[in-house]
Amino acid sequence: MKSTTATPRVIGHFIDGAGTRETESELIDRRAPGTDEIVSRVLRGSAHDVDRAVGSARTAFDSGTWQHATGMERYVILNKVAELIDREAANLARLDAEESGKPITLAEGDIAGAAGLWRYAASLALHVQGRSFTNNGPDFTGLVLREPIGVVGLVIPWNFPALILSQKLPFALAAGCTTVVKPSEFTSSTALEIARLTAEAGLPEGVLNVVVGDGQAGGAITAHRDVDMVSFTGSTATGRKVLAASAGNMKKLSLELGGKAANIVFADADLDDAAAGVVFGVNFNNGECCVSQPRLLVQDTVADEFIADVARRTAQIKVGQPLDHASDVGALIHAGHLDHVTSFVDNANKYGGEVIAGGQRLQGGEYGNGQFMAPAIINNVASTAPTFRDEIFGPVLTVTKFHTAAEAIELANNVDYGLSNSVWSKNTDTLLDTAKALRSGTVYANTTIDGIPQMPFGGYKASGVGREMGEAGFEEFTELKSVNIRTGKRAGSFPIPGNRS
Ligand code: NDP
């Protein structure tokens, strides 16, 4: 197992179909979460860089080459990108694991998932369609045209660098949009690699641009007057800033924000399956996942035995170096985030709750100076506690008991977020009734965290606006235009008779 890259990579922008680098003094060091060694240096993109990238995307859009390419032409290129992602999978997975701290096995799954998303989006390029209305009167035909929205800004977070990029970018491209991508300063490498692959696949220059850097570059994209739409994934706090910045030219927004999912376990569930699902749901991707399931709600009649089983399984989780295939949980994204996550465990007593497993930082030996912690469980957490309500974004499970289904639903819905939840029961009435009552964009029933490209994904409440993936996610990148065509010549001319509002 190789722990890190020997010489830090230098990461610049990708504008107008080519990589660009400017002065060394503007570089941001990226330390690998697993080792604290510098693995990459990222250019700090400025408003000027964003301006160049947006200009390139605007010129490419207005040239019509991509927006008027046939569905088949777009399909072939996007499908080719998927093939190239498969070809480069090992390198892409290593880069994501090294920079994000996620276990390499998950990074490999992310890259396979990313290729699948490009393939699915490619298929949608073949089906850009509007409608026609043939009952507007004898001399009228109504056409509803579906057109690409224009230049789209895509702001990507650090927890699934290649995967979340692929939940947005190929869908925007399939619709005929041109794009400016801003990856997180912590995890920029795979966005640049994928940009190079799109050039190899034949994507015309300027259709995809990448500006690296921090929130300054992200802010410049969201405020830019020549950007028609922003698709953002990240925190609800930054999502509010994006909302405000977009007001200048009334951009269309798609915001995929935080979550605080519940895993509701009824007494009649397959408890073995459910325990495995609960442990996976909270620890998947180090718990740094918007659909992570950090709240266990368990029916009181089976609670004690079930919690003991979950604690036993949690103790068996292998926390280790991100590049080690044996690791189940890797290192958290940076030292400040580790402080944030462990503060919830350290304050468990104050907030009301009892730590029954893990929570300590892991240092020295195989952990070195990395950002590691033992997955934690906090029992008997009240619904008023910050641990129950706030997004922790780490491997910390809270446990709360319920007696009736109504209580479980009330507890699950009693947070600001509404991205996803899970429910476990062998009774299909219970599953469906609970799924319908939950205020979240996704409900997993007898399963947990399994994204399907064909199914739309997004949030209720403070978890966001709009949908990604599926046909609904694709349509976010389009505008509808109504064209009412009059044929023939009427006696009397105007006003045109008919049903007018
Ligand atoms: P942010 O929301 O700040 O970051 C998400 C992306 O937005 C990054 O690319 C970031 O760039 C960029 N960004 C930052 N500021 C702005 C801005 N003003 N305008 C436009 N883009 C901006 O998340 P954090 O990294 O600060 O993480 C904090 C918390 O957010 C986490 O603990 C977690 O709770 C939540 N989160 C949720 C995610 C999800 O999947 N829904 C993903 C990531 C975080 P840069 O990183 O370079 O600053």
Boltz pocket constraint, residues with backbone or C-beta under 6 A from the ligand:
constraints:
  - pocket:
      binder: B
      contacts: [[A, 155], [A, 156], [A, 157], [A, 158], [A, 159], [A, 182], [A, 183], [A, 184], [A, 185], [A, 186], [A, 213], [A, 214], [A, 215], [A, 216], [A, 217], [A, 218], [A, 219], [A, 220], [A, 222], [A, 233], [A, 234], [A, 235], [A, 236], [A, 238], [A, 239], [A, 241], [A, 242], [A, 256], [A, 257], [A, 258], [A, 259], [A, 289], [A, 290], [A, 337], [A, 391], [A, 392], [A, 393]]
      max_distance: 6.0
